[in-house]
């Protein structure tokens, strides 16, 4: 009986491990605000990973929210630009698999 319980537990772990390994991406999301704290729609946000040579862009929505839902793990640099405003940057944002990173 004890052997059967151990075998069943081992089988459950073996089946669970592939499911855990399926997540291959991470994400970044945030809100762009001006100096007064007001949200800024229409801002172009760029996420750049120099190590793998990837650059992706998003534009903030009416609530100033931007999302990068499927990024690889690694170190990302964020840059926000909008005509008439200074460019803002946030370098060295670390991402790990299956994690969502909030950034402002």
Phi and psi in degrees as a GROMACS rama.xvg file:
@    title "Ramachandran Plot"
@    xaxis  label "Phi"
@    yaxis  label "Psi"
@TYPE xy
-63.4634  -41.042  UNK-2
-60.8051  -39.5506  UNK-3
-64.1329  -41.3388  UNK-4
-64.3274  -41.3936  UNK-5
-66.1562  -42.8145  UNK-6
-63.8237  -41.1309  UNK-7
-64.7489  -42.5032  UNK-8
-63.5687  -42.385  UNK-9
-62.6832  -41.8794  UNK-10
-62.9406  -41.8123  UNK-11
-64.0266  -40.5659  UNK-12
-65.276  -41.1029  UNK-13
-63.8897  -35.7686  UNK-14
-75.933  -30.4917  UNK-15
-76.6278  -32.2315  UNK-16
-60.6504  -44.491  UNK-17
-61.8295  -33.6453  UNK-18
-65.2199  -39.2591  UNK-19
-67.8066  -32.4964  UNK-20
-80.524  -5.94551  UNK-21
-73.2643  -26.758  UNK-22
-71.2732  118.983  UNK-23
-118.843  1.32918  UNK-24
-132.234  164.17  UNK-25
-129.62  173.818  UNK-26
-143.211  158.583  UNK-27
-129.069  135.856  UNK-28
-143.974  153.333  UNK-29
-168.742  -177.742  UNK-30
-127.069  131.453  UNK-31
-97.0984  127.38  UNK-32
-128.528  154.62  UNK-33
-86.4519  -175.132  UNK-34
-62.6354  -23.9806  UNK-35
-88.5589  -6.57675  UNK-36
95.4598  1.58324  UNK-37
-76.7269  140.058  UNK-38
-70.1744  152.743  UNK-39
-123.112  103.145  UNK-40
-77.7685  156.234  UNK-41
80.6821  9.90521  UNK-42
-81.7626  133.78  UNK-43
-87.6257  122.257  UNK-44
-111.933  128.803  UNK-45
-113.536  132.666  UNK-46
-112.848  126.609  UNK-47
-127.378  131.009  UNK-48
-118.624  100.97  UNK-49
-64.1188  -33.1461  UNK-50
-61.8437  -36.4674  UNK-51
-110.036  -1.13353  UNK-52
70.3315  38.0106  UNK-53
-113.404  135.397  UNK-54
-131.843  127.228  UNK-55
-129.397  151.564  UNK-56
-127.159  154.568  UNK-57
-143.354  157.553  UNK-58
-119.372  134.486  UNK-59
-65.7416  145.496  UNK-60
-84.6752  -168.827  UNK-61
-61.5349  -21.7017  UNK-62
-98.3478  9.59595  UNK-63
77.0532  11.4461  UNK-64
-90.2117  136.749  UNK-65
-126.759  154.871  UNK-66
-143.515  136.951  UNK-67
-120.803  92.7076  UNK-68
-78.988  -15.366  UNK-69
-141.894  78.9195  UNK-70
-110.409  155.338  UNK-71
-79.4709  160.092  UNK-72
-69.3229  157.906  UNK-73
138.083  -164.967  UNK-74
-101.991  126.016  UNK-75
-118.412  146.462  UNK-76
-111.737  131.796  UNK-77
-109.188  139.744  UNK-78
-136.274  132.644  UNK-79
-117.378  129.685  UNK-80
-133.285  144.025  UNK-81
-154.653  131.459  UNK-82
-54.1448  132.679  UNK-83
91.6665  -5.80605  UNK-84
-123.739  155.483  UNK-85
-67.2593  146.726  UNK-86
-73.2406  136.768  UNK-87
-114.548  144.069  UNK-88
-137.376  152.595  UNK-89
-134.982  97.9573  UNK-90
-82.151  163.543  UNK-91
56.0197  53.4297  UNK-92
-90.8151  111.193  UNK-93
-80.7654  135.295  UNK-94
-121.887  138.813  UNK-95
-121.624  155.536  UNK-96
-57.4057  144.612  UNK-97
62.5757  24.2617  UNK-98
-121.501  145.555  UNK-99
-109.612  126.209  UNK-100
-104.961  126.084  UNK-101
-89.978  134.046  UNK-102
-139.04  145.98  UNK-103
